[in-house]
Amino acid sequence: MPVYNKLVRDRIPEIIEKTGKEFETRILDDKEYIDSLKEKLQEELNEYFTAENDGEALKEMADLLELMHALANFHGASMDKVEGIRKDKAEKRGAFKEQIYLVEVQD
């Protein structure tokens, strides 16, 4: 039996159960949960980096966004709150639309 020891989406046990396979899960405490969210975020980010086309990249971005929702919730906020912070920073400091690459600043 393969051992995964990783955070999975909520419906994965249901999906595995439908295949008739036996499995084991457990509920993480808060420390384990945030650590697992961070690990999963890194995993999905790495998968985005290695995406070979726009379709794969978008799927990985969707996974990253799902993790952002979970992280916002863990930190007692909503994605609306995160979006508000993002908009405020974009207004004050700009976004990344203009593809500006800072080479150096003279003192």
N, C-alpha and C positions, 0 to 999 in steps of 0.2 A: 504494500500500500504506500503510495507516494506521500511524503510529509511536506507540507507547504509552509506552515508557521508564518502566515501573513494575513493582513487585513484584506477582507473581500467585501464586495458589494452585498447589500442586505438580502438580495434574492438568490444568491449563489447556493445556499443550502437547499432551498426549494428546487432549484434547477438540478442539483446533484441528486436529490431525493427522487425526482421523476425518472432518473436513469436506473433506479433500483440499486445504486451503489451505497455502501455503508460509508459513513464519514463521522468525524468528530469535530465539534466546534466548541468554543467557549466565549464568554463575554469578557472583554478587556476592562481593566480598571482605567481611571482617567490618565494616569501616567503612561501605561502601556498603549492606550488609545492615541494620545498625542504623538508618542514616539512612532507608532505604526503609521499614523497619518503622514508624518514627516518622511518616513521611509518610502511610503507609497508615492508621495509627491516627487521624491527624487527618482524613483523607478519610472514614473510616467514622464517626467521631464527628460530622462535619458532616452526613453522611447520616442519622444518628440524629436530629439536631436538626431536620431537615426532614421527618422521617417524618410522614405524614398520618394514620396510624391505628396501633392496637396491633400489628397483624400486621407492618407495615413496621418499626415500632420494634423488635419482637422479632427480626426478621431482621438488622437492623443491630447489635443487641446480641450476636447469635451471631457476627457478623463481628468485633466488638470482642473477644469472648471468645477467638476463634481467635487473634487477634493477641496477646492476653495470654499465651496458651500459648507462642507463638513467642518473645515477649520474655522470659518466665521461663526458657525453655530457653537463650536467648542469654546470659542473665546467670548461667547455671550452676545454675539452680534448677528446681523443678517447680511446678506449680499447687498441689500439696499444701503446699509451703513458703509460697507466696503466701497460700494460704487460712489457714495457721497464723498468719501475720503479721496478716492481716485480723481473725481471731478474737481475737487478743491485743489489737489496737487497739480492737475493739468492746467487749471486756470492760473495758478500762481507761478508754476515753473515750466509749463508746457507739457506736451505729450511726446511721442516719438514718431510722429507722422512725417516730419520733414527730413528724416534720415541724416541728421547732423551728427558728425563725428568730430569730437574735440581732440585736436592734436596736442596743443600745449597752450599755456598761459604764461606770459612774461610777468615777472615780479617787478 
